[in-house]
């Protein structure tokens, strides 16, 4: 397969040959008019070929003396093969096909007596197979019908899917059974593959793209991880009380649980709860390998995702941009939710056009449309030609003392003096924001005056803090908040911004064993007095090195820069922008061993925030605005973050 270059439109051989023939018979204008712009459902889904093969990964993760084979379930149209035509592939590699289910309906794979797939979860096969695509569902090593062990984003996970791309392109071996010797060939495909998936599935797509494998033309990662360290830690601060071994055990098949003790021990020993960076995390950091990515990327994420957090978007997106990767992005107001459940009709249409362009080579114009779609209010979307928008510049904001302790100002001038707070592990960002205008011992808050015009934040922020701790351990949180009334998606609700209804809509063809009809959803909203815009956390012991923490000397000042998650948010005129600095963000990071009191040096504390229009836009929006805070009323927001341990992608 030729190497992909940016913005190149590829056409399958049959299409190219037809175009060449037309060029010799008709005028150029007629030839252009005859070129297809959309694939149509012209093939029978009921008569589609359903088969299973087992691809050899070349690894022996379970240590049984033979290389692991991963199960690959295939649904493909019968007619193209009968006519000598080859089709592209849409692939979802997942650990969830048997243990946990996929999508809002929690679907699992089901099989007939011959072991061929009957129900393939989600709508991809129902919709795309009649349009001339094959759909391939891969069981990651150690899950469902595959050999091997789950290693949570490491070599085994990624090789599970990469080996399938290699097989589709004639570079790897596959077999008709799990243990037999009869080879299976992929002569029905042209090898052009697009990977898609939500959460762990989308993470695998990121990881495979970062290998640079030939034949992978595009990926569509939904709410996906770009670096597994950032799933478990934030600059040394633990986000969960457990490590990747718990997640591996959650999805491993019974056979894998019995055989994969060595892999489990590695996941424990090489992922210490200290938050120190180890080679295990380097292997699972796809951002570092972004230079290898050849596939285009259509990225979807919820700006309020507290499972796979927006930290996974900014560095990955920027690294892809640096390396000239063709990109598109959707940012919703939801939590960990698939676009099929927050923007269904538009999603199916856009995904259809994206795959037609990237895998069939149709010149449908999607590559010339705005790069970004952003949800401003529930169900209301805007676009940006590029993202972040042109003219976005970092602006340094500085906190200052106010008229009451811990209730300060935020502006362009450097502050003086100090503010002090004591870590309260029973409080979270919602508690801090609700009492932003009230002196409380648990946080320091700083606000602008009411804005005189809208102010757009777009991209990743940082907050640099100089703090003196009273104990040898301390954790820090930094939160940007939009203070003002709004109706937002209730991302803290169990549905994370959606409500599931009882009636269904259908997307594609169905069979008795695989329906294309899925329950509808509606936006779940909340009327609030403030909106959390972005968050970041760190262990102050990591002040000198993000990857290694050290004990603190009580009474000694330390300077650390916290990385806040990327976002895109407009603070409307009349609202205020706030910065909160505090300790443990309950249920979003774990507390330190001690209960520190921290003193902030305001002259050495600042935030760098990317505003559309840069410092001049901030100056205009705050010109003439009073710097004093309003009264001490308690503000309403969404409920506090859930304490439940999250699993990336299981069930929805």
Order of alpha helices (4+ residues) and beta strands (2+ residues): alpha-alpha-beta-beta-alpha-beta-beta-beta-alpha-beta-alpha-beta-beta-alpha-beta-alpha-beta-beta-alpha-alpha-alpha-alpha-beta-alpha-beta-alpha-beta-beta-beta-beta-beta-alpha-beta-beta-beta-beta-beta-beta-beta-beta-beta-beta-beta-beta-alpha
